[in-house]
């Protein structure tokens, strides 16, 4: 078999494998979407609360919801606004009320609304559904918010990959990554918040999260490129694209996708959670996601300062002479 034929077959098999990984990585989490210990609060008489917990376990499964009892409606709303729960079921003398927060997850809010309808069909009285933290008026179902996740990931990958391929010095790559992140954060937030109206809250705070999300992807690429060469670009890019993005839970919720907890430890998931917190919840629940993003960016930056001489790089004559003198003295 000729070399050209082997090359054609090798490239074809490689690309088919990559396409298989892509479709599997993006389609599988969507096919397995269901509640997994989804935080939910319940308020009402103890007997009614117990009955609701039993109904939830029967209809959705024992591990579907993580139910916590609270004193009253005010406590339930506080739990939702602090991002400790996605919704609440309130049982009182005037009937049941279901609280949702479409800003936390439009998908979960829809499921809780459907669940409330089902409960109403059983009891004969439809519960009132109240959206206590609604999504942006121009993006009520969170579609634009979810769609903005992939451009953020691609922006970080492009910032790291292109600077690594075009610029010869690591420090120039890092400087370019910071400039791209700042500019990208301002522009992307301007589009999503200013033009499309899918974000609320402080524009600068949201832009800062987007910029940090770009850096959390770009700097590890640059750092690993500095340490092990061009292969580092592909390793980080594929890790973020094939693992981090599909299980980020941005379009639904981390508790709705397989390994959602892992997705929150990677840049796409952490950036999405931090952006939700600043945009709709006055910064609630943003400490951990920001720490995750800072760690990814910090580790990437740390890799760039590790001394490393690439293969084939010519050592300066002065440094070479010093090395030879030191070796001679040692002998």
N, C-alpha and C positions, 0 to 999 in steps of 0.2 A: 504494500500500500504506500503510495507516494506521500511526501510530506504535506503537500497542499490538500490532499484528500483528508488526511488525519486532522489538519487544522480546521477544515470545513466541518467535519463531524464533531470535533471537540467544541468549537464555538457554538454550533447548533445545540448540542446536548447541554452546554452550560446555560444558554439562554432559555431553553425549555425548562430546565431545573429552576432558574430564577423566576420564570413566569409562574411555575407551580407553587413556589414559595410565596409569591406575591398574592395569588388568588386565595391560597390557604390562610395566610396571615390575616387578610382583610375579611374574608367570608366566614371563617370559622367562628370568631367571636360574635359576629352578628347572628349566626344560627343558634348560638348557645345563650342568647340574651334572656335572662330571667332574674328575679330578685335573689340575692344571696346575703342574708343577714342585713337586709335593708333597714336602717334605723327608723322606727316609727313610734310615736308616743300616743298614749290613750289616757283619757280622763273621764271619770265618772264613778258611780258607786262600785265598790269592790266586786260584787257579784256580776255586774254588767261588764266590767273590764275583763274578768275571767272568761265570760262568755264570748267576748269579742276575740280574745287571744285564741280560744278554741276554734272559733270560726275561721280565723286567719290560717291557723295551722292545718285545718281540714281542707280549705279551698286552695291554698297556695303552697302548702308543705311546711313542715316544722322548722326548717332552716331558712325559709324565705324572708321572714321579718324578725328583726331584733326589737321586741316590744318593750317599752319602758312606760310605767305608770307615772302620771304627773297629777298635781293637785287640781288644776282647773284650766280653763281656756287660756288665761293669761300666761301660765307656765308653758302651755303647749306652743303658743305663738313665740315665746321667747326661745324655746328649744329650736324651732324652725329658723328663726332669725339669726341664731348663733351657729347655724349649720350643724347642729347636733342630731337633727332628724329631718327627713324629707317630707313628712306630713304628720297628721294627727287625726284620730277619731275621737270625737267628743260625744258622750252620752249624757243626756240630761232629761229633766221632766218634760221638756218641750220637743223631744226627739233627738236624733243624732245629727251631728255636723261633722263634715270631713274637711280638714284644712290641708291644702296643698301649697307647693311653692314651685311654680313653673320655671322660675329663674334658676333654681337649683338643678332641675331636670324636667324638661317638658315631657319627656317620655314617662318618667315616674309619676308625674302629676296626672297624665292621661290614664295610667294604669290604676292609680288610686281612685280616680273619678269613675272608671268602669267598675271597680270593686264596690264603690259606694252604691252604684246603680244596682248591682247584683244583690247587695245586702238589702236594699230597699224593696227589691222584688220578693225577697223571702219574708220580710216583715210586713209588707203592704204599705209602708211609709217611706217615701224617698228622702234620704238625708240631704241637707243643704251642703253644697260644696263651695268653699271659699278659698280663693287664691290669695294668700296673705303676702307673698313676695312674687309678684308677677314678672314675667319676662319683659323685655323691652317692647314698647308699643308697636314698633315697626318690625319686630321679629317675635311674634307671640309664641311660636312653636320652637324657637331656638334653632331654626334651620341654618340661618346665616352664621350664628355663633359656632355651631358645630362644623360648618364648612370651612371656617377660617383656621381650623387646626392644622390641616395638611399644608397650606401655604406657609404657616409659621415653621413647620418642620422642614419643608423644602428650602425655605429661606436660610435656616441655620446650616443645613447640609451644603447649600450652594456657597454660603459665606466661607465655610471651612474648606470645602473642596477646591473652589476656584482660586482662593488666595494661596492655598498650598501648591497648586499647579503653576500659577502665574508668577508669584513672588518667590525670590530665591532665599531671602533671609527670614528666619522665624519671627524676629521682632517686627518686621514689616507686615507679616501675615497677621500677627496679633493686633497691631495698630489698625489694619484694615478691617479686621473682624469687629473691633469696637466701633469704628465709624459706620460700618454696615448695620450693626445692631441698633445703634442710636437712630440712624436715618430710617431703617426699616421699622423700628418701633413707632416712630412718629408718623410715618406714611401709612403703615398697615392699620394702626389705630384710627388714623384720620379717615380711612376708607370705611372700616367696619363701624366706627362710632359716629363720625361726623357725616358721612354720606349715607350709609345703609341703616344707621340707627339701631344696630344690634347690641350696642353696649351703652351702659349708663355710668354715672359716677364721674370721678376725676379723669379727664383726658390724659394728663401727665402721669398719673398713677398707672393707668391701663397701658400707656405707652412704655412705661418702665418695666412692667411685667413682660410685655412682648419682647423688648430689647434683651432682657435677662434670659428669656426663653431661647432667643436666637444665639446668644453667647453660650448657653448651656449645651448647645449642639455644636456650634462652630469651634469653640476652644478645645474640646476633647479631640476633634478631628485634627486640628493644627498641632496639638500636643503629641498625639500618637504618630502623626506624620513626621514630626521632629525626631521622635524616639526610634521608630522602626521603619520609617520610609513610607513610600506611597501606599503600601498595603494598609496603613493605619486609616487612610481616608475611607476605604471601602468597608473596613470592619465597623467603624462607628456609624457610618451612614446606613449600612444594612441593619445594624442593631436598633437604631432609632426608628427606621422606616418599617421594618418587618416585625419588630417586637413592641417598641414603645408606643407607636401610633395606634395600632389596632386595639390594644388593651387600655388605652388612655381613658376610656369612658366619657370622653367629651360630648359625644352625641347622645349619650344616655345618662349613665352614672357609673362610677367605679364598681359599685355593688351589683351592677346589672350584667357585667361581662366577666368571663373567666379570667382569673389572675388579675383582677382589677386592682388589687393591693399592690402588685408589682408595677402596674402601669403608673401608679401614683409616685413611684420612686424613680421614674424616668422623666425626661424633660417635657414631652408632650402632655402627659397627664398632670404633672405638677403645674405647668404653665396654665392649663385649662382651669384647674381648681383655684389657682391664685387669681386669675382673671375674673372668674365668677365672684370670688369673695370681694374684690375691690369694686367691681362694677355694680353688684346688686345687694351686697350684704355689709357694706361699710367696713370692709376689711376683715370680717369674721372668718376664721378658719384659714387664714393665709400664711401663718407662721411656718408650718411644716412645708407646704409647697415652695415657699421662698427659700427655705433652708436647702431643700433638695436641689433647686435650680442653682443656688450659690455653690453647693458642693460640686455639681457637675462642671460648672464654669471654673471653680477654683482648682479642681484636679486637673482640668485641661491646661490651665495656666501654669500649674506646677510642673507638668510634664515638659513645657517649653523651656524651662530653665535648667533642666537636668543636662549636664555636660554630655555631649554626644558628637562624635566625629563620624560623619557618614562615610560609607565605603567609597574609596576612590578620592576622597578629599585630600589635598596636599597640605601637609603640616607646614606652617611658616618656618623659615630657616632658623630664626632666633629660638623658637620653641624647640625645634629639633636639636639644635646645638645644646640647649640647656638639658634636654632629656639625655643626650649622649654623655654630657659631663657628669650628670647624676649617676648614670649607670656605671661610668668609669670609676667614680669615687666609691660606689658600692662594691665594686670588685677589688 
